[in-house]
Amino acid sequence: MRKVIGIGETVLDIIFRGDQPLQAVPGGSAFNAIISLGRAGVPASFISETGNDRVGDYVKKFLVDNHVDASAVSVFPDSKSPISLAFLDDENNADYIFYKDHPHDRLDFTYPEVHPDDVVIYGSFFAINPVVRTQVKGFLDYAKDNGAILYYDVNYRSSHRHEVVKLTPNLLENFELADIVRGSDEDFEIMYGKKDCDAVYRSEISFYTKNFIYTRGAHPVELRAEGNIRKQYEVIKTQTVSTIGAGDNFNAGFVYGLIKYGVTREMIESGVSEALWDQIIACAQSFSANVCKSIKNSVDQTFADEKKRELEASLKEMEENN
């Protein structure tokens, strides 16, 4: 079976409502997505770094317990693992404070094996951080050269608003490498002062890739894709407990859809049909809606087990038809 490789930061998220801590759980943008995929039966690996402490041990064990290969997670012997505090507001959206102690940041790993049509998920500040950029870019180039599908989640936080100019070369490289880009209205408002999907697509994305997903919280998801496809999808209405991980799990569901429906890099380059985009976006929205029903960062096991059965049945059917 094809596999998914995530590359990104690991943190321990301590989640608060008001001044009361509710739980502590490993997190990180690509991390949350890869945990959901591992639970849903997709072969998964994760590339990251953590400190040499109890938090780092917990993070690596959490990956393994959720069927994710953690052999490419570097452990820094003299550093503490990153921590984030996530404060939920009245609408269950989170405001974050990050604590990181890596005085000698240097991502050092052996590349996981990459085969044609495997999928790489990358994004957030980790994917543009100058400290680890050489290693990250090297892996993305390697994955692209080996025929992987590259899925880029921009996820640009307001805390880096003042660094946009400095980080633009790395952002543009990421756009150029990507087969599919997802970003939120907040991302592009922070980076470019734009909140209109078509304005963002025309001026910032379409030159690099034709496949763009634009999310706007509870507002409809916008799709712009190869073949001049322009679509809008209503967000699944759900009783929201927390929006932590909503975007990350949209990514997980989207990638799950690529594998479930046998979408290859060649298909993406030549143009995926509108009907197939509909099915993939439906997967993305189902993962996102599920994670919003709890304060967890990834989909629950009952949902994941259902998706695992669906995936196995779909892959079996494709194999029989071939």
C-alpha positions in Angstrom: 0.0 0.0 0.0 1.1 3.6 -0.6 2.3 5.4 2.4 2.1 9.0 3.8 5.1 10.8 5.3 4.6 13.8 7.5 7.4 16.3 8.3 6.9 18.9 11.0 7.2 20.0 14.6 6.2 18.0 17.7 4.8 19.7 20.8 3.0 18.8 23.9 -0.3 20.7 23.8 -1.7 21.6 27.2 -5.3 22.6 26.5 -7.1 25.2 28.8 -10.7 26.3 29.1 -10.5 29.6 31.0 -7.7 29.1 33.5 -8.4 25.4 34.0 -6.2 22.9 32.1 -8.3 20.1 30.5 -5.7 17.7 29.1 -2.1 17.4 27.7 -1.7 15.6 24.4 1.1 15.4 21.8 0.5 17.7 18.8 1.8 19.7 15.9 0.2 20.4 12.6 1.6 17.5 10.4 1.8 15.4 13.6 -2.0 15.6 14.2 -2.7 14.6 10.6 -0.3 11.7 10.6 -1.7 10.3 13.8 -5.2 10.3 12.3 -3.9 8.6 9.2 -2.1 5.9 11.2 -5.3 5.2 13.2 -7.2 4.9 9.9 -4.9 2.2 8.6 -2.8 4.2 6.3 0.9 3.3 6.4 2.6 6.4 7.9 6.0 7.8 8.9 6.9 11.0 10.6 10.0 13.1 10.4 10.6 15.5 13.3 12.7 16.4 16.3 12.1 16.3 20.1 14.0 16.8 23.3 15.7 14.2 25.4 13.1 14.1 28.2 9.8 12.5 29.3 7.8 14.6 26.9 10.0 13.4 24.0 9.7 9.8 25.1 5.9 10.3 25.3 5.7 11.8 21.8 7.7 8.9 20.2 5.6 6.3 22.1 2.4 8.1 21.0 3.5 7.8 17.3 4.3 4.1 17.6 1.1 3.4 19.6 -0.9 4.9 16.7 0.9 2.8 14.0 3.3 5.6 12.8 6.9 4.9 12.1 8.9 7.2 14.4 12.4 6.1 13.4 13.0 9.5 11.6 12.3 11.5 14.8 15.6 13.0 16.0 16.2 13.3 19.7 18.4 16.3 20.8 20.3 15.2 23.9 20.7 18.6 25.5 17.3 20.2 24.7 13.8 20.2 26.2 10.8 19.2 24.1 8.5 22.1 22.9 5.4 22.9 24.9 2.3 24.8 23.8 -0.6 26.2 25.8 -3.9 26.3 23.9 -6.6 28.5 25.4 -10.1 27.8 24.2 -12.4 30.8 23.8 -16.2 30.9 24.0 -16.5 29.7 20.4 -14.0 26.8 21.1 -11.3 28.4 19.0 -7.8 28.3 20.4 -5.2 31.0 21.1 -1.7 29.6 21.5 1.5 30.3 23.5 4.6 28.3 22.5 7.6 27.5 24.6 10.6 26.0 22.7 14.2 25.3 24.0 16.3 24.1 21.1 19.5 26.1 21.3 21.3 23.8 18.8 18.5 23.2 16.3 19.7 20.8 13.6 17.3 18.3 12.1 19.3 15.2 11.4 17.6 12.1 9.9 17.8 9.3 7.4 15.2 9.8 4.7 12.4 7.3 4.8 12.1 5.4 1.6 9.8 7.2 -0.9 8.0 5.5 -3.8 6.0 7.0 -6.7 2.5 8.2 -5.5 3.4 8.2 -1.8 2.2 11.4 -0.2 4.2 13.9 1.8 2.4 16.4 4.1 4.4 19.5 5.1 3.6 23.0 6.3 3.4 25.5 9.1 6.5 27.4 10.4 8.5 24.2 10.4 8.5 24.1 6.6 9.9 27.6 6.3 12.0 27.9 9.4 15.5 29.0 8.3 17.1 26.9 11.0 16.0 23.6 9.5 15.3 24.7 5.9 18.2 23.0 4.3 17.3 19.6 5.6 13.5 20.1 5.0 14.1 21.3 1.4 16.5 18.4 0.8 13.9 15.9 1.8 11.1 17.6 -0.2 13.4 17.6 -3.3 14.2 13.9 -2.8 10.5 13.0 -2.4 9.5 15.0 -5.5 12.3 13.3 -7.5 11.0 9.9 -6.4 7.5 10.6 -7.6 5.7 11.5 -4.4 2.6 13.8 -4.2 3.5 16.9 -2.1 0.7 18.4 -0.1 1.5 21.8 1.4 -0.6 23.3 4.3 0.5 26.9 4.6 -0.7 27.4 8.2 1.1 30.7 8.7 0.5 32.1 12.2 0.2 35.8 13.2 3.2 35.5 15.5 5.3 35.4 12.3 3.6 38.3 10.6 6.7 40.5 11.0 8.9 37.9 9.2 6.9 37.5 6.0 9.5 39.3 3.8 12.4 37.3 5.2 10.6 34.0 4.8 9.1 34.7 1.3 11.8 32.8 -0.6 11.1 29.6 1.5 7.3 30.1 1.0 7.7 30.4 -2.7 9.9 27.3 -2.9 7.2 25.4 -1.0 4.5 26.6 -3.4 6.7 25.5 -6.3 7.3 22.0 -5.0 3.6 21.4 -4.0 1.2 19.5 -6.1 -1.6 20.7 -3.9 -1.7 23.8 -1.6 -4.2 24.3 1.2 -4.4 27.6 3.1 -6.9 29.5 5.2 -8.2 33.0 4.8 -6.2 33.9 8.0 -3.0 32.6 6.4 -3.3 34.8 3.3 -4.5 37.8 5.2 -1.4 37.7 7.4 1.0 37.1 4.6 -0.5 39.2 1.8 -3.4 41.2 3.2 -5.8 39.3 1.0 -9.0 37.4 2.0 -10.6 36.8 -1.4 -10.0 33.2 -2.7 -9.8 34.2 -6.4 -7.4 37.1 -5.6 -5.1 34.8 -3.6 -5.3 32.1 -6.3 -4.5 34.4 -9.2 -1.7 36.4 -7.6 -0.1 33.9 -5.3 -0.8 30.3 -6.1 -1.8 29.5 -9.7 1.7 30.3 -11.2 3.1 27.4 -9.0 0.2 24.9 -8.9 -3.3 24.8 -10.2 -4.7 22.8 -7.3 -5.7 25.0 -4.3 -8.0 24.5 -1.3 -9.0 27.6 0.6 -10.7 27.1 4.0 -12.5 29.8 6.0 -13.5 28.2 9.3 -17.3 27.6 9.3 -17.7 29.1 5.9 -17.7 27.0 2.7 -14.5 25.4 1.5 -13.3 26.8 -1.9 -11.6 24.6 -4.5 -9.6 25.8 -7.6 -8.1 23.0 -9.6 -6.5 21.9 -12.9 -9.0 22.0 -15.7 -10.5 25.4 -14.6 -12.5 23.7 -11.8 -14.1 26.1 -9.4 -16.2 24.7 -6.6 -17.6 25.6 -3.2 -18.4 23.1 -0.5 -20.6 23.7 2.6 -18.9 22.8 5.9 -20.4 19.9 7.8 -22.5 21.2 10.6 -21.4 19.7 13.9 -21.6 20.4 17.7 -18.1 21.9 18.2 -16.2 21.1 21.4 -12.8 22.4 20.1 -11.4 23.5 16.7 -7.9 22.4 17.7 -6.8 20.1 14.9 -9.7 20.9 12.5 -7.4 22.1 9.7 -4.8 19.4 10.4 -7.5 16.7 10.1 -8.9 18.3 7.0 -5.4 17.6 5.6 -5.5 14.0 6.9 -8.9 13.3 5.4 -7.9 14.9 2.1 -4.8 12.6 1.9 -6.8 9.6 3.0 -9.1 10.4 0.1 -6.2 10.5 -2.4 -5.2 7.0 -1.3 -8.7 5.6 -1.0 -9.7 6.6 -4.5 -6.3 5.8 -6.1 -5.4 9.3 -7.1 -1.8 9.3 -8.5 0.5 12.2 -9.2 0.0 11.7 -12.9 -3.8 12.1 -12.4 -3.2 15.3 -10.4 -0.9 16.8 -13.1 -3.3 15.9 -15.9 -6.4 17.0 -14.0 -8.6 15.2 -11.5 -12.3 15.0 -12.4 -14.9 17.2 -10.5 -16.6 14.1 -9.2 -13.4 12.8 -7.8 -12.6 16.1 -6.1 -16.1 15.9 -4.5 -15.2 12.6 -3.0 -11.8 13.7 -1.7 -13.2 16.9 -0.2 -16.0 14.8 1.5 -13.3 12.7 3.2 -11.4 15.8 4.3 -14.5 17.3 5.8 -15.5 14.1 7.6 -12.1 13.9 9.4 -12.3 17.6 10.3 -15.9 17.4 11.6 -15.0 14.3 13.8 -12.1 16.0 15.5 -14.2 19.1 16.4 -16.4 16.8 18.5 -13.7 16.4 21.2 -10.7 18.2 22.7 -8.4 15.6 21.1 -6.0 16.6 18.3 -6.8 13.7 16.0 -9.8 11.6 15.0 -11.3 9.1 17.5 -10.6 5.4 17.2 -14.2 4.4 16.4 -14.2 6.8 13.4 -10.7 5.7 12.4 -11.8 2.0 12.5 -14.7 2.8 10.2 -12.4 4.6 7.8 -9.9 1.7 7.9 -12.6 -0.7 6.8 -13.6 1.6 4.0 -10.0 2.0 2.9 -9.4 -1.8 2.8 -12.6 -2.4 0.8 -11.8 0.4 -1.7 -8.2 -0.9 -2.2 -9.4 -4.4 -2.6 -11.9 -3.3 -5.2 -9.3 -1.4 -7.2 -7.0 -4.4 -7.1 -9.7 -6.7 -8.4 -10.5 -4.3 -11.2 -6.9 -4.1 -12.3 
